[in-house]
Each structure stands twice: as structure tokens, then as C-alpha cells.
Amino acid sequence: MIKSRDRRAGFTLVELLVVIAIIGILVGLLLPAVQAAREAARRMSCSNNFKQIGLGLHNYHSTYKNLPMNAGGTYNTGIPNSGNLHNDHWLSWMVGVLPFIEQQGLWQQISNPFNRDRAGNPITPIFAPMGPRPWNENYQPWLTQVPSYRCPSDPTQPVSNRVAFTNYSACIGDAIFEQQHSGVQSNGQPSTSGTWGDEAVSRWARGVFRARHFTKFRDIKDGLSNTIMCGENVVGDRTNLAKGTLIVRQNDVWDLPPNQGLQFMDPERPQYVNTDTSTGGLPPCTGCCGSGMGPNPCFDQSANHQRGRRWSDGRPMFSVFTTISPPNSYNLQRWHGGGGVMCASSFHQGGAHVLMADGAVVFITDSIESGDQGHVPIGRDNGDGRGADGGAGRESPYGLWGALGTKASAETIEEQLNQ
């Protein structure tokens, strides 16, 4: 008699569906944790970048007895068609730091004559030492991305024919009056104007960095551990995200308080600039600079005019920030290349890193106490009885955030920031 084979045990369809459902639930539960772990790793990598930059700045100071100049470089000679022979006194502080963060190869290219365009073809006249203007897109060193100047949480990437990006800015404090060139002309000569000149605007250079001037650690009288030296900034991605977009307000930037920026936010998505003109939103700017920016106010939509878009450029929107408006808020600019309220910002959840003058890296939350946002920026009369000149040397009106940005205003810092 032939016996039938034993039937093999197996899963029923219902059992398989149950197992698949359980696996799906587990994946759904684990995915946020995985994403959070990845962001934590990116945030740690960003902090390490900043620590290396901090070490580079301290080593620079040990070598030259001062910090690198922002908006420095070679002077405009005034000779026609000499664009390859100078950089108009606009190089950012990041250029000088290169040999101190293990970028000696790039530094050698910049600090010596360079005779090739970005395609590798011979060029005449050749680029002089320290390179051309920092917005020259035919100079390969400016197009070279320095890994240490990028935060891994920022997804915006440059195209090959544009100047490379940066996520780290120098702190210029809580005053903005004429701090884009700080009284020194592009030919290197100090202006003697009683309003716009070198001596006149020195009172408003309240941060660690001052354009076209060197700073020494001895100048930081509030203490290195109590003063912010650098901070994060996002790279503007042209999506009208407020913390990466420039709102142009011309003279209203320093004649009105910083909270004026709130009116330009999208009421339905307050982290974005409102560009819907049918609802009172901002129109795009026209032209490039000065009165040619177009309507006032407007938003600058140019690809090259966004925050952090040129690591080599010492102009405010590319290389500095202020401790006026809170982190991850918005940016108010006088016009293209001009000064303004530039916020610290990042894609990290809830805040941004800052580099203290002693080299410590601290994460500052968006909710840091930022004082009276209805106070007109230091250097203009806001009707508090001090007048414009009366604001010089005073404590910061922008709370703890403003106090951390000033280097010699004698505020008392009671927070333990690095805990």
C-alpha cells in the first residue's frame, strides 16, 4: 500500500499578511529614530567643522597677532580694465583662514599668480596674487568648495560655474550703521567723513569682526568666553525661505526697528517670505544695487544674491551675521552689498551653532532672549533720550542675544551657555 506524503507545514496567506503588517509598523516606528540619528550625526559633524575653524582662527591670531580681516585683500588701483589684478578690498575672512584648516593647496593657488580660467585655458592678464574680485566666476579657486565651510545638514549645492558656498559667518555685533565697509574705501584709504568715515563709524563696530579692519583678542573686553566670534547661516535656496532670503528695505533697515520684518512673512507659512503681491506680499527687486534695487520693500530673487552664496566674498549677506533678530528669523538689507540685519540660521532643529571667541562651540536656540525687537538699531535715534550718538558704548538693547554679540559693552552674562 502506497502512503501519501506528509503535507509540508507553511504560512497561510493570513499569517503572511499579519507578519508583513507587523514589519511595516516596526519600520514606521523606527524610521523617525533613524532620521533623528542621521541628523544628530550631521549636527555633530557641523560642530566639528566649527571647532576646526575656531582652532584655525586661534592659530591665525597666534601667528599674526590679530584675527583675519573681513572685507580685506588687495586694493582697487583705479586702473581701467584691471579686474584681474585686485579684488576690490572685498575678500572674506575665510580666505585668510585656509592655511590654518589644512587647505594649503588652495591657499597656494590664491596667494600666487594664477594663469588659468575655470576651463583650464591660459588667460591674459593673469590673475594677480590674492585673486580677482570674489564674485569672479572665471577664477577657479573661488569656485572650489571648501568642505569645512559647509554644514552637512544644508542640502543646497552650487553648480560648477558659480562661486562656492559657505554655512559659517563672522559676527559683527548688534549695530549695522555703515558696517559693510566701515569707513574704508576700496582703494584702502580711510574716509574722513564726519558721518560715514573711518573714525565716525568705529563706534558702531561692536562685534568681534569689523570690515576692513583687524581685531585682536585684547579688543574683546567682555571676555572671550562671553563673546560670539562666528555663527551659522543657511545658504539661500531661492525658495523664499525667510532665513536665507534678503528683504531689501533701503534706509528703513536702520531707521525702523528689526521687528518690521514680521510684516513680510507669509501668514500661512511664517517661516517663508510672503511674495504674493495680491495679498500685500513683496515684489521681486529689480536692478543690482543702490536706488536701482527697485521697489521698496522688495525681495532679492537673484541666484547670486542669497545668503552664504559666495564663501570668498566679504560683503554682509555672504560672510557676516548680526545678533539683532533671533536665530532662524529673517534678513533685512539696505541694498545689494549693503549692511543690514542678518540672522544666524541653520537647518538643525530649533537653533544654530555659534563659535565663541575662546573656541567653544555652543548651540543657541531660536528662543534665546533677544530683548526689545522694537528698538531701532544702535547708531540711529529711536527716541529713548540717548539720541543717535548716545547709543555708542551702551548695553545691547537686544537682550542676551545682543549682549553675546558685543565685544566691549560690559553686559553681565549670567547664562551657562556650554552646558
C-alpha positions in Angstrom: 0.0 0.0 0.0 1.4 3.4 -1.0 1.3 6.0 1.7 0.6 9.6 0.8 3.4 12.0 1.5 3.1 14.2 4.6 2.0 17.7 3.8 4.7 20.3 4.4 3.9 22.9 7.1 3.8 26.5 5.8 2.3 30.0 6.4 -1.2 30.7 5.4 -2.0 33.9 3.5 -3.5 35.5 6.5 -0.4 34.8 8.6 1.9 36.3 5.9 -0.3 39.4 5.8 -0.1 39.7 9.6 3.8 39.4 9.5 4.0 42.0 6.7 1.8 44.4 8.7 3.9 44.0 11.8 7.1 44.6 9.8 5.5 47.7 8.3 4.6 49.0 11.8 8.1 48.4 13.1 9.6 50.2 10.1 7.2 53.1 10.6 8.3 53.3 14.3 12.0 53.1 13.6 12.2 55.4 10.6 11.9 58.7 12.6 14.5 57.4 15.0 16.9 56.6 12.1 16.3 60.0 10.7 16.9 61.7 14.0 20.1 59.7 14.4 21.3 60.8 11.0 20.6 64.5 11.8 22.4 64.1 15.1 25.4 62.8 13.2 25.2 65.8 10.8 24.9 68.2 13.6 27.9 66.7 15.3 29.9 67.0 12.0 28.8 70.6 11.7 30.0 71.3 15.3 33.4 69.6 14.4 33.7 71.9 11.4 33.2 74.9 13.6 35.8 73.6 16.1 38.3 73.3 13.3 37.5 76.8 12.1 37.9 78.0 15.7 41.3 76.4 16.0 42.3 77.9 12.7 41.3 81.4 13.9 43.2 81.0 17.1 46.3 79.7 15.2 46.0 82.7 12.8 45.9 85.0 15.8 49.0 83.3 17.3 50.8 83.8 14.0 49.8 87.3 13.1 48.7 88.7 16.5 45.2 89.6 15.1 42.2 87.9 13.6 41.9 87.8 9.8 40.2 90.8 8.2 36.8 90.5 6.7 36.4 92.6 3.5 40.2 92.6 3.1 42.6 91.7 0.3 44.1 93.9 -2.4 43.1 97.4 -3.2 41.3 98.8 -6.2 44.1 100.6 -8.1 41.7 102.6 -10.3 43.4 101.5 -13.5 40.9 100.7 -16.2 40.4 97.0 -17.1 42.4 95.9 -14.1 39.8 93.5 -12.7 42.2 90.5 -12.7 44.8 92.5 -10.7 43.0 93.2 -7.5 39.9 92.0 -5.5 38.5 95.5 -4.7 39.2 95.0 -1.0 36.3 92.6 -0.6 37.8 89.2 0.4 36.1 87.4 3.2 37.7 86.3 6.5 37.5 82.7 5.3 40.2 83.2 2.7 42.9 84.0 5.3 42.0 81.1 7.4 42.6 78.5 4.6 46.2 77.5 5.5 45.2 77.0 9.1 42.4 74.5 8.3 44.6 72.2 6.2 43.8 73.9 2.9 47.3 74.8 2.0 46.9 73.7 -1.7 44.0 76.1 -2.3 45.9 78.8 -0.4 48.9 78.4 -2.6 46.7 78.9 -5.7 45.2 82.0 -4.3 48.3 83.6 -2.8 50.3 83.2 -6.0 49.7 84.4 -9.6 47.2 82.2 -11.4 47.2 82.0 -15.2 44.2 79.7 -16.0 40.5 80.3 -16.3 37.9 77.9 -14.9 38.2 75.7 -18.0 41.9 75.4 -17.6 42.8 77.7 -20.6 45.6 80.2 -20.4 44.4 83.7 -19.5 45.8 87.2 -20.1 46.3 89.2 -18.0 46.9 86.6 -15.4 45.2 86.7 -12.0 47.4 88.6 -9.5 48.2 87.1 -6.1 45.1 87.0 -3.8 42.9 86.7 -6.8 40.3 88.9 -8.5 37.0 90.2 -7.1 35.4 87.5 -5.1 32.4 87.3 -7.4 34.6 86.5 -10.5 33.2 83.2 -11.8 36.2 82.6 -14.1 38.6 82.2 -11.2 38.7 78.5 -10.3 39.8 79.0 -6.6 36.6 80.9 -5.9 34.6 78.1 -7.5 36.3 75.5 -5.3 34.1 74.2 -2.4 35.9 74.0 0.9 34.4 71.1 2.8 35.0 72.6 6.2 32.9 75.6 5.2 29.7 73.5 4.6 27.2 72.2 7.1 26.1 68.6 6.1 22.5 69.4 7.2 22.3 72.1 4.4 21.2 70.4 1.2 21.8 73.3 -1.2 24.7 72.7 -3.6 26.4 75.1 -6.0 26.6 74.5 -9.7 30.1 74.2 -11.3 30.1 77.7 -12.8 29.3 79.7 -9.6 31.3 80.7 -6.6 31.1 78.0 -3.9 29.1 78.3 -0.7 29.6 78.8 3.0 27.5 78.0 6.1 29.6 80.0 8.5 29.6 83.7 9.1 31.6 86.2 11.2 29.8 88.1 14.0 29.7 91.9 13.6 27.6 92.5 16.7 24.3 94.4 17.3 24.9 97.6 15.2 24.8 97.9 11.4 25.3 101.5 10.6 27.8 101.6 7.7 29.4 98.4 8.7 29.7 96.9 5.2 32.9 98.8 4.6 33.3 100.6 7.9 34.7 103.8 6.7 37.5 102.5 4.4 37.2 102.8 0.7 38.0 100.1 -1.9 41.3 101.8 -2.6 42.4 101.2 1.0 42.1 104.9 2.0 40.1 105.7 5.2 37.3 108.1 4.7 37.4 111.3 6.8 33.6 112.0 6.6 32.2 113.0 9.9 29.2 110.7 9.3 30.5 107.8 7.1 34.2 107.9 7.8 36.6 105.5 9.5 36.6 107.3 12.9 32.9 108.2 12.8 31.6 104.6 12.3 34.1 102.9 14.6 31.7 103.4 17.5 29.2 101.1 15.8 31.7 98.3 15.2 30.5 96.4 18.3 31.2 92.8 17.2 34.4 90.8 17.0 34.8 91.4 13.3 34.9 94.9 11.7 35.0 95.2 7.9 38.4 96.3 6.5 40.0 96.4 10.0 41.9 93.8 12.1 40.7 92.8 15.5 42.9 91.5 18.3 41.8 89.3 21.2 42.8 92.2 23.5 39.9 94.2 21.9 37.4 91.7 23.3 37.0 93.3 26.7 33.8 91.4 27.6 35.8 88.2 27.7 36.4 85.5 25.0 34.0 83.0 26.6 31.2 85.6 26.7 31.5 86.9 23.1 30.4 85.3 19.9 33.0 85.2 17.1 31.2 83.3 14.4 27.8 81.7 13.7 26.0 79.5 11.2 24.0 80.7 8.2 21.9 78.7 5.8 22.6 79.0 2.1 19.7 80.7 0.4 18.0 78.2 -1.9 15.7 80.6 -3.8 12.5 79.1 -2.2 11.9 82.3 -0.3 12.7 80.7 3.0 13.0 83.7 5.2 16.2 82.8 6.9 18.0 82.5 3.6 16.3 85.3 1.7 17.2 89.0 1.6 14.4 91.6 2.2 15.5 95.0 0.9 14.3 97.9 2.9 16.9 100.6 2.0 17.2 103.3 4.7 14.3 101.7 6.7 16.7 99.0 7.8 18.3 101.3 10.3 15.5 103.9 10.7 12.9 101.3 11.8 13.2 98.5 14.4 14.1 95.0 13.4 10.6 93.6 14.1 9.5 95.4 11.0 10.4 92.1 9.2 7.4 90.3 10.7 5.0 92.0 8.4 6.7 90.5 5.4 6.3 86.9 6.5 3.7 84.6 4.8 0.8 84.4 7.3 0.1 80.8 6.4 3.8 79.7 6.4 5.5 82.2 8.7 9.0 80.7 8.0 8.7 82.0 4.4 8.7 85.5 2.9 5.3 86.5 1.5 5.8 87.1 -2.2 2.1 87.1 -3.2 1.6 90.7 -4.2 -2.1 90.2 -4.5 -2.2 89.9 -0.7 0.3 92.7 0.0 3.4 90.5 -0.4 6.8 91.7 -1.5 7.6 92.1 -5.2 11.0 90.9 -6.6 13.7 93.5 -6.7 14.9 95.0 -10.0 18.4 96.1 -10.8 21.5 95.4 -8.8 22.4 98.0 -6.2 21.6 101.3 -4.7 18.4 103.0 -5.8 18.4 100.6 -8.7 17.2 97.8 -6.4 13.6 98.7 -7.5 10.6 98.9 -5.2 11.0 99.4 -1.5 10.4 97.0 0.1 11.2 94.0 -2.2 12.9 90.6 -2.0 16.1 89.8 -3.9 15.5 86.8 -6.0 18.9 86.7 -7.8 20.7 83.4 -7.6 23.9 85.1 -6.7 22.4 87.4 -4.0 21.3 84.8 -1.5 22.7 84.2 2.0 26.0 82.3 2.0 26.3 82.0 -1.8 30.0 83.2 -2.0 32.4 81.9 0.5 35.2 84.3 -0.7 33.0 87.5 -0.6 33.3 89.8 2.4 30.1 91.6 1.8 27.5 91.3 4.6 25.0 88.9 3.0 27.7 86.3 2.3 30.0 86.4 5.3 28.6 88.0 8.4 25.6 88.0 10.8 24.3 90.2 13.5 23.0 89.5 17.0 19.8 91.5 16.5 17.0 89.4 15.2 16.8 85.9 16.8 18.3 82.9 15.1 16.3 81.4 12.1 14.2 84.5 11.7 14.7 86.8 8.6 17.2 89.1 6.9 16.8 92.8 6.2 19.2 94.5 3.9 19.7 98.1 2.8 20.5 97.1 -0.8 22.7 94.6 -2.6 26.2 94.7 -0.9 24.9 96.9 1.8 24.6 96.3 5.6 21.6 95.1 7.4 20.0 92.7 10.0 21.4 89.3 9.0 20.2 86.5 11.3 22.2 83.4 12.3 20.5 80.3 10.9 20.8 76.6 10.2 18.8 73.5 9.2 19.3 72.0 12.7 16.1 71.6 14.6 15.5 74.5 17.0 18.6 76.7 16.6 22.1 77.2 15.2 25.7 76.8 16.3 27.9 79.7 17.3 31.6 79.8 17.8 32.6 81.7 20.9 35.9 83.7 20.8 37.5 81.2 23.2 37.0 78.5 20.6 34.0 76.8 22.3 31.1 75.7 20.0 27.6 76.4 21.5 24.2 75.6 20.2 21.9 78.6 20.5 18.1 78.0 20.4 15.7 80.1 18.4 14.0 81.1 21.6 17.1 82.8 23.1 16.2 86.0 24.9 16.6 88.8 22.3 15.4 91.9 24.2 13.5 94.7 22.7 12.9 93.9 19.0 11.1 97.2 18.7 14.3 99.2 19.4 15.8 101.0 16.4 19.3 99.6 15.6 22.2 101.1 17.5 23.5 104.1 15.7 20.2 105.7 15.0 17.9 107.8 17.3 14.9 105.7 18.5 13.5 108.4 20.8 14.8 106.9 24.1 16.6 110.1 25.0 20.1 109.0 24.1 20.0 110.2 20.5 22.0 108.5 17.8 25.4 109.2 19.2 24.1 108.4 22.7 23.8 104.8 21.8 27.6 104.4 21.5 29.0 102.2 24.2 25.6 101.4 25.7 24.4 97.9 26.7 22.8 96.0 23.9 19.0 96.5 23.6 18.6 93.0 22.2 18.9 91.1 25.4 21.2 88.1 26.0 21.5 87.5 22.2 22.7 91.1 21.6 25.0 91.0 24.6 26.7 87.9 23.4 27.5 89.7 20.1 29.1 92.8 21.6 32.8 92.6 22.5 33.2 95.6 24.8 29.8 96.8 26.1 30.2 95.5 29.7 27.0 93.5 29.9 26.7 90.8 32.5 26.3 87.3 31.1 24.7 85.0 33.7 23.9 82.0 31.4 26.0 78.9 31.3 25.9 78.5 27.5 28.1 75.4 27.2 26.1 73.1 29.5 
